[in-house]
């Protein structure tokens, strides 16, 4: 799979974990160069993202908690809105031009890993607002994913 040409968000699991008496090391194969990492915390029943990146691939590694990811390929006129649950230990990969939103189902901490410029003064260039979900949609998505989200 060529992650830069994939047209949907997808989840990678840890590869080749190492476990001994000291604990565990989970390994992740990042699919694009990274020059910025952000630690982001989110409270239950909140929304983040609701945007897309015209050129950048974004990777999110969930440390604790979970969220429902809602996404849509903006390059395909017939693309449908999709959603999936992203849990602790998952690496979510969002290709360019795939709009995405996150609905947090519990207190969540994740690492946001990106390559390229993410300066606040050029926000509309690297990150373009695009509303996929609103506060009114939260209950519907939580109900849809109830068994998988909890």
N, CA and C atoms as a LAMMPS dump frame, in Angstrom:
ITEM: TIMESTEP
0
ITEM: NUMBER OF ATOMS
450
ITEM: BOX BOUNDS ff ff ff
-5.0000000000000000e+02 5.0000000000000000e+02
-5.0000000000000000e+02 5.0000000000000000e+02
-5.0000000000000000e+02 5.0000000000000000e+02
ITEM: ATOMS id mol type element x y z
1 1 1 N 0.839 -1.174 0
2 1 2 C 0 0 0
3 1 3 C 0.886 1.241 0
4 2 1 N 0.565 2.207 -0.858
5 2 2 C 1.269 3.476 -0.909
6 2 3 C 0.479 4.488 -0.081
7 3 1 N 0.918 4.791 1.148
8 3 2 C 0.128 5.629 2.05
9 3 3 C -0.13 7.033 1.524
10 4 1 N 0.738 7.552 0.694
11 4 2 C 0.522 8.893 0.178
12 4 3 C -0.559 8.93 -0.89
13 5 1 N -0.926 7.758 -1.429
14 5 2 C -1.973 7.702 -2.449
15 5 3 C -3.208 6.947 -1.978
16 6 1 N -3.217 6.527 -0.74
17 6 2 C -4.396 5.896 -0.139
18 6 3 C -5.486 6.956 -0.036
19 7 1 N -6.735 6.592 -0.211
20 7 2 C -7.804 7.582 -0.246
21 7 3 C -8.757 7.48 0.933
22 8 1 N -8.343 6.852 2.012
23 8 2 C -9.159 6.775 3.221
24 8 3 C -8.221 6.732 4.417
25 9 1 N -8.731 7.179 5.546
26 9 2 C -7.964 7.03 6.774
27 9 3 C -7.84 5.545 7.066
28 10 1 N -6.704 5.121 7.584
29 10 2 C -6.566 3.728 7.986
30 10 3 C -5.769 3.649 9.275
31 11 1 N -5.875 2.505 9.935
32 11 2 C -5.23 2.291 11.233
33 11 3 C -4.133 1.246 11.088
34 12 1 N -2.978 1.563 11.651
35 12 2 C -1.89 0.597 11.745
36 12 3 C -1.761 0.178 13.208
37 13 1 N -1.558 -1.113 13.41
38 13 2 C -1.312 -1.632 14.752
39 13 3 C 0.194 -1.711 14.982
40 14 1 N 0.581 -1.896 16.227
41 14 2 C 1.993 -2.058 16.55
42 14 3 C 2.568 -3.245 15.783
43 15 1 N 3.838 -3.115 15.403
44 15 2 C 4.491 -4.22 14.702
45 15 3 C 5.66 -4.72 15.544
46 16 1 N 5.763 -6.021 15.64
47 16 2 C 6.889 -6.655 16.312
48 16 3 C 7.142 -6.103 17.72
49 17 1 N 6.13 -6.128 18.611
50 17 2 C 6.363 -5.629 19.971
51 17 3 C 7.383 -6.494 20.711
52 18 1 N 8.092 -5.87 21.645
53 18 2 C 9.073 -6.571 22.47
54 18 3 C 8.587 -6.515 23.915
55 19 1 N 8.506 -7.666 24.561
56 19 2 C 8.039 -7.747 25.942
57 19 3 C 9.049 -8.529 26.765
58 20 1 N 9.423 -7.979 27.919
59 20 2 C 10.233 -8.72 28.887
60 20 3 C 9.791 -8.307 30.288
61 21 1 N 10.542 -8.665 31.305
62 21 2 C 10.123 -8.406 32.681
63 21 3 C 10.034 -6.912 33
64 22 1 N 10.706 -6.075 32.224
65 22 2 C 10.684 -4.625 32.465
66 22 3 C 9.431 -3.961 31.916
67 23 1 N 8.792 -4.62 30.95
68 23 2 C 7.615 -4.019 30.325
69 23 3 C 7.543 -4.335 28.845
70 24 1 N 7.016 -3.414 28.077
71 24 2 C 6.73 -3.652 26.665
72 24 3 C 7.218 -2.472 25.819
73 25 1 N 7.712 -2.786 24.638
74 25 2 C 8.048 -1.773 23.64
75 25 3 C 7.198 -2.055 22.411
76 26 1 N 6.348 -1.091 22.06
77 26 2 C 5.547 -1.2 20.842
78 26 3 C 6.233 -0.405 19.745
79 27 1 N 6.344 -1.002 18.576
80 27 2 C 7.005 -0.374 17.437
81 27 3 C 5.976 -0.018 16.374
82 28 1 N 6.143 1.151 15.762
83 28 2 C 5.241 1.608 14.707
84 28 3 C 6.068 2.016 13.501
85 29 1 N 5.646 1.593 12.342
86 29 2 C 6.292 1.982 11.096
87 29 3 C 5.612 3.247 10.585
88 30 1 N 6.27 4.395 10.775
89 30 2 C 5.709 5.651 10.292
90 30 3 C 5.842 5.684 8.778
91 31 1 N 4.829 6.213 8.115
92 31 2 C 4.776 6.112 6.659
93 31 3 C 5.249 7.371 5.947
94 32 1 N 5.576 8.423 6.687
95 32 2 C 6.049 9.658 6.083
96 32 3 C 7.01 10.34 7.046
97 33 1 N 7.93 11.148 6.523
98 33 2 C 8.851 11.874 7.401
99 33 3 C 8.088 12.793 8.363
100 34 1 N 8.62 12.905 9.575
101 34 2 C 7.994 13.701 10.629
102 34 3 C 8.948 14.813 11.044
103 35 1 N 8.453 16.042 11.114
104 35 2 C 9.275 17.117 11.658
105 35 3 C 8.587 17.841 12.81
106 36 1 N 7.344 17.408 13.125
107 36 2 C 6.652 18.013 14.256
108 36 3 C 5.816 16.963 14.969
109 37 1 N 5.879 16.99 16.289
110 37 2 C 5.037 16.115 17.107
111 37 3 C 4.331 16.981 18.136
112 38 1 N 3.031 16.745 18.301
113 38 2 C 2.236 17.458 19.302
114 38 3 C 1.605 16.434 20.222
115 39 1 N 1.585 16.711 21.521
116 39 2 C 0.819 15.911 22.469
117 39 3 C -0.51 16.627 22.655
118 40 1 N -1.603 15.921 22.36
119 40 2 C -2.924 16.534 22.422
120 40 3 C -3.792 15.755 23.397
121 41 1 N -4.455 16.466 24.286
122 41 2 C -5.406 15.855 25.206
123 41 3 C -6.805 16.321 24.833
124 42 1 N -7.772 15.447 25.025
125 42 2 C -9.152 15.786 24.69
126 42 3 C -10.097 15.153 25.698
127 43 1 N -11.133 15.893 26.037
128 43 2 C -12.146 15.441 26.987
129 43 3 C -13.25 14.681 26.255
130 44 1 N -13.986 13.842 26.986
131 44 2 C -15.097 13.106 26.366
132 44 3 C -16.136 14.053 25.754
133 45 1 N -16.733 13.596 24.677
134 45 2 C -17.816 14.302 23.987
135 45 3 C -17.367 15.637 23.402
136 46 1 N -16.081 15.722 23.048
137 46 2 C -15.586 16.903 22.351
138 46 3 C -15.185 16.509 20.934
139 47 1 N -15.074 17.509 20.077
140 47 2 C -14.722 17.297 18.67
141 47 3 C -13.428 18.038 18.375
142 48 1 N -12.558 17.389 17.65
143 48 2 C -11.345 18.035 17.126
144 48 3 C -11.303 17.801 15.62
145 49 1 N -10.445 18.544 14.978
146 49 2 C -10.175 18.473 13.539
147 49 3 C -11.285 19.178 12.765
148 50 1 N -12.165 18.446 12.091
149 50 2 C -13.119 19.071 11.175
150 50 3 C -12.349 19.915 10.162
151 51 1 N -11.392 19.262 9.506
152 51 2 C -10.556 19.933 8.519
153 51 3 C -9.924 18.908 7.591
154 52 1 N -9.145 19.399 6.643
155 52 2 C -8.335 18.528 5.788
156 52 3 C -7.004 19.229 5.522
157 53 1 N -6.056 18.452 5.044
158 53 2 C -4.733 18.963 4.705
159 53 3 C -4.532 18.776 3.198
160 54 1 N -4.357 19.857 2.445
161 54 2 C -4.218 19.731 0.999
162 54 3 C -3.008 18.899 0.57
163 55 1 N -1.906 18.969 1.312
164 55 2 C -0.679 18.284 0.882
165 55 3 C -0.088 17.343 1.92
166 56 1 N -0.386 17.528 3.175
167 56 2 C 0.306 16.789 4.228
168 56 3 C -0.438 15.537 4.66
169 57 1 N 0.319 14.5 4.936
170 57 2 C -0.189 13.281 5.552
171 57 3 C -0.042 13.453 7.06
172 58 1 N -1.066 13.098 7.814
173 58 2 C -1.061 13.242 9.271
174 58 3 C -1.164 11.859 9.899
175 59 1 N -0.37 11.635 10.948
176 59 2 C -0.407 10.37 11.677
177 59 3 C -0.684 10.68 13.152
178 60 1 N -1.619 9.934 13.748
179 60 2 C -1.976 10.139 15.158
180 60 3 C -1.825 8.821 15.902
181 61 1 N -0.982 8.811 16.905
182 61 2 C -0.755 7.635 17.734
183 61 3 C -1.467 7.842 19.064
184 62 1 N -2.499 7.031 19.322
185 62 2 C -3.29 7.178 20.541
186 62 3 C -2.551 6.513 21.701
187 63 1 N -2.254 7.296 22.718
188 63 2 C -1.55 6.807 23.905
189 63 3 C -2.542 6.223 24.907
190 64 1 N -3.641 6.943 25.146
191 64 2 C -4.685 6.446 26.043
192 64 3 C -6.023 7.018 25.575
193 65 1 N -7.079 6.278 25.876
194 65 2 C -8.41 6.717 25.491
195 65 3 C -8.805 6.213 24.113
196 66 1 N -9.808 6.874 23.53
197 66 2 C -10.286 6.483 22.204
198 66 3 C -11.137 7.602 21.617
199 67 1 N -11.329 7.508 20.316
200 67 2 C -12.207 8.452 19.638
201 67 3 C -12.827 7.793 18.41
202 68 1 N -13.898 8.394 17.945
203 68 2 C -14.517 7.97 16.703
204 68 3 C -13.986 8.905 15.626
205 69 1 N -13.372 8.337 14.623
206 69 2 C -12.866 9.122 13.506
207 69 3 C -13.907 9.124 12.396
208 70 1 N -14.212 10.306 11.896
209 70 2 C -15.148 10.48 10.791
210 70 3 C -14.346 11.085 9.65
211 71 1 N -14.451 10.518 8.452
212 71 2 C -13.611 10.991 7.359
213 71 3 C -14.287 10.813 6.006
214 72 1 N -13.779 11.603 5.031
215 72 2 C -14.335 11.558 3.68
216 72 3 C -13.265 11.991 2.685
217 73 1 N -13.137 11.236 1.609
218 73 2 C -12.216 11.559 0.523
219 73 3 C -12.79 12.731 -0.272
220 74 1 N -12.078 13.84 -0.301
221 74 2 C -12.573 15.022 -1.002
222 74 3 C -12.259 15.011 -2.493
223 75 1 N -11.442 14.071 -2.932
224 75 2 C -11.099 14.005 -4.354
225 75 3 C -12.095 13.178 -5.164
226 76 1 N -12.958 12.452 -4.482
227 76 2 C -13.948 11.62 -5.169
228 76 3 C -15.339 12.181 -4.911
229 77 1 N -16.002 12.684 -5.949
230 77 2 C -17.333 13.277 -5.77
231 77 3 C -18.36 12.311 -5.188
232 78 1 N -18.193 11.015 -5.428
233 78 2 C -19.145 10.023 -4.938
234 78 3 C -18.747 9.418 -3.584
235 79 1 N -17.698 9.943 -2.971
236 79 2 C -17.232 9.396 -1.691
237 79 3 C -18.293 9.586 -0.617
238 80 1 N -18.418 8.577 0.232
239 80 2 C -19.374 8.637 1.336
240 80 3 C -18.63 8.914 2.645
241 81 1 N -19.352 9.449 3.595
242 81 2 C -18.811 9.683 4.923
243 81 3 C -18.569 8.331 5.586
244 82 1 N -17.376 8.123 6.142
245 82 2 C -17.034 6.884 6.821
246 82 3 C -16.661 7.195 8.265
247 83 1 N -16.709 6.172 9.12
248 83 2 C -16.293 6.363 10.508
249 83 3 C -15.76 5.056 11.06
250 84 1 N -14.876 5.181 12.034
251 84 2 C -14.297 4.019 12.712
252 84 3 C -13.798 4.444 14.078
253 85 1 N -13.621 3.466 14.953
254 85 2 C -13.115 3.732 16.3
255 85 3 C -11.598 3.591 16.289
256 86 1 N -10.92 4.569 16.88
257 86 2 C -9.467 4.555 17.022
258 86 3 C -9.18 4.458 18.515
259 87 1 N -8.406 3.435 18.904
260 87 2 C -8.174 3.13 20.325
261 87 3 C -6.711 3.313 20.724
262 88 1 N -6.477 3.259 22.023
263 88 2 C -5.108 3.312 22.541
264 88 3 C -4.273 2.25 21.843
265 89 1 N -3.103 2.66 21.374
266 89 2 C -2.208 1.757 20.665
267 89 3 C -2.368 1.8 19.159
268 90 1 N -3.408 2.446 18.654
269 90 2 C -3.612 2.552 17.204
270 90 3 C -2.864 3.764 16.651
271 91 1 N -2.31 3.591 15.462
272 91 2 C -1.719 4.687 14.7
273 91 3 C -2.659 4.96 13.533
274 92 1 N -3.326 6.086 13.585
275 92 2 C -4.262 6.472 12.534
276 92 3 C -3.511 7.302 11.5
277 93 1 N -3.679 6.954 10.217
278 93 2 C -2.995 7.654 9.132
279 93 3 C -4.042 8.328 8.251
280 94 1 N -3.938 9.652 8.128
281 94 2 C -4.877 10.43 7.335
282 94 3 C -4.153 11.036 6.139
283 95 1 N -4.465 10.558 4.938
284 95 2 C -3.817 11.072 3.73
285 95 3 C -4.243 12.507 3.407
286 96 1 N -3.484 13.184 2.556
287 96 2 C -3.897 14.508 2.103
288 96 3 C -5.259 14.454 1.412
289 97 1 N -6.008 15.527 1.515
290 97 2 C -7.31 15.691 0.863
291 97 3 C -8.366 14.712 1.371
292 98 1 N -8.15 14.164 2.554
293 98 2 C -9.175 13.377 3.228
294 98 3 C -9.601 14.193 4.443
295 99 1 N -10.819 14.735 4.38
296 99 2 C -11.335 15.517 5.51
297 99 3 C -11.541 14.58 6.69
298 100 1 N -11.257 15.065 7.891
299 100 2 C -11.38 14.212 9.072
300 100 3 C -11.813 15.012 10.293
301 101 1 N -12.528 14.314 11.164
302 101 2 C -12.971 14.869 12.441
303 101 3 C -12.856 13.771 13.489
304 102 1 N -12.668 14.165 14.731
305 102 2 C -12.514 13.226 15.84
306 102 3 C -13.57 13.534 16.898
307 103 1 N -14.314 12.507 17.294
308 103 2 C -15.287 12.634 18.383
309 103 3 C -14.749 11.794 19.538
310 104 1 N -14.372 12.429 20.617
311 104 2 C -13.733 11.714 21.728
312 104 3 C -14.785 11.07 22.624
313 105 1 N -14.577 9.8 22.914
314 105 2 C -15.535 9.03 23.699
315 105 3 C -15.112 8.913 25.17
316 106 1 N -13.88 9.317 25.462
317 106 2 C -13.355 9.295 26.832
318 106 3 C -12.153 10.232 26.872
319 107 1 N -11.62 10.497 28.059
320 107 2 C -10.393 11.288 28.139
321 107 3 C -9.342 10.608 27.282
322 108 1 N -8.715 11.356 26.396
323 108 2 C -7.804 10.773 25.416
324 108 3 C -6.542 11.606 25.304
325 109 1 N -5.413 10.921 25.148
326 109 2 C -4.123 11.556 24.875
327 109 3 C -3.578 10.916 23.611
328 110 1 N -3.162 11.759 22.648
329 110 2 C -2.546 11.208 21.442
330 110 3 C -1.405 12.097 20.968
331 111 1 N -0.498 11.467 20.227
332 111 2 C 0.591 12.186 19.577
333 111 3 C 0.165 12.48 18.153
334 112 1 N 0.24 13.727 17.767
335 112 2 C -0.034 14.14 16.404
336 112 3 C 1.321 14.277 15.711
337 113 1 N 1.547 13.519 14.66
338 113 2 C 2.846 13.458 13.987
339 113 3 C 2.684 13.927 12.547
340 114 1 N 3.374 15.001 12.185
341 114 2 C 3.224 15.565 10.843
342 114 3 C 4.571 15.97 10.263
343 115 1 N 4.595 16.055 8.96
344 115 2 C 5.748 16.577 8.238
345 115 3 C 5.339 17.863 7.545
346 116 1 N 6.241 18.792 7.462
347 116 2 C 5.932 20.046 6.789
348 116 3 C 5.575 21.144 7.765
349 117 1 N 5.313 22.304 7.215
350 117 2 C 5.03 23.496 7.989
351 117 3 C 3.635 23.424 8.61
352 118 1 N 3.541 23.688 9.894
353 118 2 C 2.256 23.788 10.59
354 118 3 C 2.197 25.071 11.409
355 119 1 N 2.849 26.117 10.921
356 119 2 C 2.83 27.392 11.64
357 119 3 C 1.412 27.925 11.751
358 120 1 N 1.096 28.515 12.894
359 120 2 C -0.248 29.061 13.117
360 120 3 C -0.586 30.179 12.141
361 121 1 N 0.416 30.971 11.742
362 121 2 C 0.141 32.105 10.857
363 121 3 C -0.188 31.683 9.422
364 122 1 N 0.001 30.406 9.089
365 122 2 C -0.36 29.906 7.751
366 122 3 C -1.419 28.804 7.862
367 123 1 N -2.256 28.892 8.897
368 123 2 C -3.229 27.837 9.181
369 123 3 C -4.105 27.489 7.985
370 124 1 N -4.667 28.436 7.307
371 124 2 C -5.573 28.156 6.199
372 124 3 C -4.912 27.518 4.998
373 125 1 N -3.589 27.51 4.96
374 125 2 C -2.864 26.914 3.835
375 125 3 C -2.605 25.424 4.05
376 126 1 N -2.095 25.043 5.225
377 126 2 C -1.771 23.635 5.49
378 126 3 C -2.939 22.876 6.117
379 127 1 N -3.856 23.584 6.736
380 127 2 C -5.021 22.986 7.386
381 127 3 C -6.24 23.828 7.015
382 128 1 N -7.171 23.199 6.294
383 128 2 C -8.334 23.926 5.783
384 128 3 C -9.585 23.463 6.527
385 129 1 N -10.295 24.369 7.206
386 129 2 C -11.524 23.975 7.907
387 129 3 C -12.532 23.321 6.957
388 130 1 N -13.163 22.257 7.44
389 130 2 C -14.168 21.528 6.658
390 130 3 C -15.04 20.771 7.648
391 131 1 N -16.255 21.216 7.863
392 131 2 C -17.108 20.629 8.896
393 131 3 C -17.715 19.308 8.427
394 132 1 N -17.329 18.239 9.093
395 132 2 C -17.902 16.906 8.872
396 132 3 C -18.935 16.567 9.943
397 133 1 N -18.665 17.009 11.185
398 133 2 C -19.567 16.714 12.295
399 133 3 C -19.76 17.965 13.144
400 134 1 N -20.907 18.016 13.799
401 134 2 C -21.215 19.109 14.725
402 134 3 C -21.56 18.499 16.079
403 135 1 N -21.744 19.336 17.073
404 135 2 C -22.134 18.849 18.397
405 135 3 C -23.428 18.029 18.325
406 136 1 N -24.318 18.407 17.413
407 136 2 C -25.591 17.691 17.27
408 136 3 C -25.407 16.268 16.744
409 137 1 N -24.248 15.973 16.149
410 137 2 C -23.985 14.643 15.586
411 137 3 C -23.35 13.668 16.582
412 138 1 N -22.87 14.181 17.7
413 138 2 C -22.096 13.346 18.637
414 138 3 C -22.873 12.116 19.081
415 139 1 N -24.098 12.295 19.565
416 139 2 C -24.871 11.155 20.075
417 139 3 C -25.078 10.087 19.007
418 140 1 N -25.352 10.487 17.778
419 140 2 C -25.576 9.527 16.7
420 140 3 C -24.345 8.681 16.412
421 141 1 N -23.169 9.317 16.369
422 141 2 C -21.945 8.556 16.12
423 141 3 C -21.595 7.656 17.302
424 142 1 N -21.8 8.146 18.52
425 142 2 C -21.522 7.307 19.693
426 142 3 C -22.449 6.094 19.695
427 143 1 N -23.716 6.291 19.381
428 143 2 C -24.657 5.165 19.332
429 143 3 C -24.269 4.176 18.229
430 144 1 N -23.895 4.695 17.078
431 144 2 C -23.492 3.831 15.947
432 144 3 C -22.314 2.934 16.309
433 145 1 N -21.385 3.47 17.099
434 145 2 C -20.152 2.746 17.436
435 145 3 C -20.131 2.293 18.894
436 146 1 N -21.29 2.268 19.559
437 146 2 C -21.343 1.999 20.998
438 146 3 C -20.544 0.761 21.405
439 147 1 N -20.766 -0.369 20.758
440 147 2 C -20.079 -1.608 21.16
441 147 3 C -18.583 -1.547 20.904
442 148 1 N -18.163 -0.869 19.84
443 148 2 C -16.741 -0.785 19.513
444 148 3 C -16.038 0.35 20.234
445 149 1 N -16.789 1.387 20.639
446 149 2 C -16.176 2.569 21.238
447 149 3 C -15.914 2.423 22.722
448 150 1 N -16.633 1.534 23.38
449 150 2 C -16.479 1.419 24.839
450 150 3 C -15.666 0.219 25.243
